[in-house]
Amino acid sequence: MTQANKSNLKDPDSQKVEVVVQSPEGEVNIFGELSIFVLRVSFSLFMVHHGLEKLSDPGGFAEFVVGKYFSFLPGDPVIWTYLAAVTQIVCPIGLATGVLARLSSLGLLSTMVFALYFHFIDTGLEGFPFAVVENHNYIFELSAIYAAISFYFLCAGPGRLSLLRKSNKITYYPKGS
């Protein structure tokens, strides 16, 4: 056995095989990726705003929203208010940076599902989709858009312009003889 073969047996990286998977679309659509990035960051900023808004008056939100519409939740409504606020502050950081973006999107989607529930119980569908409402917007409209954006990032991920982007490399170690 030669010296090179002996060193290959000792080094586990010598058995490593890397496969690079080509992107099906070929070249990167930089305008598309920039659009996804802008959507991700701007959406995250709006979510942080809503979280800070809850923290500005947790007692009021707990009493008039959580206590009134979510009485089925166990525990103190103030705890649920803080949980929603922290979710709307921490998860957007993960989404905006692309670090644990899908998990962050799941957290934001869950808060938006609760927001939609609140709006539907409070005002109903308001004649959606054909009614012209007094304020020209359905009350649930913003929560529905936020839920749709959260669902998109949950399914599609953060895009290429993120800190923890998936590489196109697949590494595996074949069983040696």
C-alpha positions as CSV (number, residue, x, y, z in Angstrom):
1,M,0.0,0.0,0.0
2,T,1.4,3.4,-1.0
3,Q,1.8,6.3,1.4
4,A,-1.0,8.3,-0.4
5,N,-3.4,5.4,0.1
6,K,-2.6,5.1,3.8
7,S,-3.2,8.9,4.3
8,N,-6.5,8.6,2.5
9,L,-7.7,5.9,4.8
10,K,-6.9,8.1,7.9
11,D,-8.5,11.3,6.5
12,P,-12.3,11.1,6.6
13,D,-12.6,14.1,4.3
14,S,-10.8,12.2,1.5
15,Q,-14.0,10.1,1.2
16,K,-16.2,13.2,1.0
17,V,-18.2,13.7,-2.3
18,E,-19.8,17.0,-3.1
19,V,-22.5,17.4,-5.7
20,V,-23.4,20.9,-6.9
21,V,-27.1,21.1,-8.0
22,Q,-27.7,23.5,-10.8
23,S,-30.4,26.1,-10.4
24,P,-33.2,25.2,-12.8
25,E,-33.7,28.7,-14.0
26,G,-30.0,29.2,-14.8
27,E,-28.9,32.7,-14.1
28,V,-30.0,34.5,-10.9
29,N,-32.8,37.0,-11.4
30,I,-31.3,39.8,-9.4
31,F,-34.4,42.1,-9.7
32,G,-36.6,39.2,-8.4
33,E,-34.2,38.6,-5.5
34,L,-34.0,42.3,-4.7
35,S,-37.8,42.4,-4.7
36,I,-38.0,39.5,-2.3
37,F,-35.4,41.1,-0.1
38,V,-37.3,44.5,0.0
39,L,-40.6,42.7,0.7
40,R,-39.0,40.7,3.5
41,V,-37.4,43.7,5.2
42,S,-40.3,46.1,4.8
43,F,-42.8,43.4,6.1
44,S,-40.5,42.8,9.0
45,L,-40.4,46.5,9.9
46,F,-44.2,46.7,9.9
47,M,-44.3,43.6,12.2
48,V,-41.9,45.2,14.6
49,H,-44.1,48.3,14.7
50,H,-47.1,46.2,15.6
51,G,-45.2,44.4,18.3
52,L,-43.9,47.7,19.8
53,E,-47.5,49.0,19.7
54,K,-48.7,46.1,21.8
55,L,-45.9,46.8,24.3
56,S,-46.9,50.4,24.6
57,D,-50.2,49.4,26.3
58,P,-50.1,45.7,27.2
59,G,-52.9,46.1,29.7
60,G,-55.3,47.7,27.2
61,F,-54.6,45.1,24.5
62,A,-54.9,42.3,27.0
63,E,-58.3,43.7,28.3
64,F,-60.0,44.8,25.1
65,V,-58.6,42.2,22.6
66,V,-57.2,39.1,24.3
67,G,-59.6,39.1,27.3
68,K,-62.7,39.9,25.2
69,Y,-62.1,37.8,22.1
70,F,-59.7,35.1,23.2
71,S,-61.1,34.1,26.6
72,F,-60.6,30.4,25.7
73,L,-56.8,30.8,26.0
74,P,-55.5,29.6,29.3
75,G,-53.8,32.0,31.7
76,D,-53.6,35.7,32.1
77,P,-54.4,37.8,28.9
78,V,-51.3,40.0,29.6
79,I,-49.0,37.0,29.2
80,W,-50.6,36.3,25.7
81,T,-50.2,40.0,24.9
82,Y,-46.5,39.9,25.7
83,L,-46.1,36.6,23.8
84,A,-47.7,38.2,20.7
85,A,-45.5,41.3,21.1
86,V,-42.3,39.4,21.5
87,T,-43.2,37.2,18.5
88,Q,-43.8,40.4,16.4
89,I,-40.5,41.8,17.5
90,V,-38.1,38.8,17.5
91,C,-39.5,36.8,14.5
92,P,-39.1,39.8,12.1
93,I,-35.4,40.0,13.0
94,G,-35.0,36.4,11.9
95,L,-37.0,36.9,8.8
96,A,-35.3,40.1,7.7
97,T,-31.8,38.6,8.1
98,G,-32.8,35.3,6.7
99,V,-31.7,33.5,9.9
100,L,-34.3,30.8,10.7
101,A,-36.6,32.6,8.2
102,R,-39.2,29.8,7.8
103,L,-39.5,29.3,11.6
104,S,-39.9,33.1,12.0
105,S,-42.5,33.1,9.3
106,L,-44.4,30.4,11.1
107,G,-44.4,32.6,14.3
108,L,-45.7,35.6,12.3
109,L,-48.3,33.6,10.5
110,S,-49.6,32.3,13.8
111,T,-50.1,35.8,15.1
112,M,-51.8,36.8,11.9
113,V,-54.2,33.8,12.2
114,F,-55.2,35.1,15.6
115,A,-55.5,38.6,14.2
116,L,-57.8,37.4,11.4
117,Y,-59.9,35.4,14.0
118,F,-60.2,38.6,16.0
119,H,-61.3,40.7,13.0
120,F,-63.8,38.1,11.7
121,I,-65.4,37.8,15.2
122,D,-65.4,41.5,15.6
123,T,-66.6,42.7,12.2
124,G,-67.3,39.6,10.1
125,L,-66.6,39.4,6.4
126,E,-68.1,42.9,5.8
127,G,-69.6,41.7,2.5
128,F,-66.2,40.5,1.2
129,P,-65.3,40.4,-1.7
130,F,-67.9,42.6,-3.5
131,A,-69.2,45.1,-0.9
132,V,-67.9,48.7,-0.9
133,V,-67.3,49.4,2.7
134,E,-67.5,52.8,4.4
135,N,-63.7,53.2,5.0
136,H,-62.9,51.7,1.6
137,N,-60.9,48.9,3.3
138,Y,-62.1,45.7,4.9
139,I,-61.0,45.8,8.6
140,F,-59.4,42.4,8.2
141,E,-57.6,43.3,5.0
142,L,-54.2,44.2,6.5
143,S,-54.1,41.1,8.7
144,A,-55.0,39.0,5.6
145,I,-52.2,40.5,3.6
146,Y,-49.7,40.0,6.4
147,A,-50.8,36.4,6.7
148,A,-50.3,35.8,3.0
149,I,-46.8,37.3,3.1
150,S,-46.0,35.1,6.1
151,F,-47.3,32.1,4.4
152,Y,-45.2,32.9,1.3
153,F,-42.0,33.1,3.2
154,L,-42.9,30.0,5.2
155,C,-43.2,28.0,1.9
156,A,-40.6,29.7,-0.3
157,G,-37.9,30.7,2.3
158,P,-36.1,34.0,2.4
159,G,-34.6,34.0,-1.1
160,R,-30.9,34.2,-2.0
161,L,-30.2,37.5,-0.3
162,S,-30.1,36.3,3.2
163,L,-27.4,35.5,5.8
164,L,-28.1,31.8,6.1
165,R,-28.9,31.0,2.5
166,K,-29.1,27.3,1.4
167,S,-26.2,26.4,-0.8
168,N,-26.6,24.2,-3.9
169,K,-24.0,21.7,-2.5
170,I,-25.0,18.3,-1.2
171,T,-22.2,16.6,0.7
172,Y,-22.3,12.9,1.5
173,Y,-19.8,10.3,2.7
174,P,-20.0,7.1,0.7
175,K,-19.3,3.9,2.7
176,G,-15.8,2.9,2.0
177,S,-14.6,-0.7,1.5
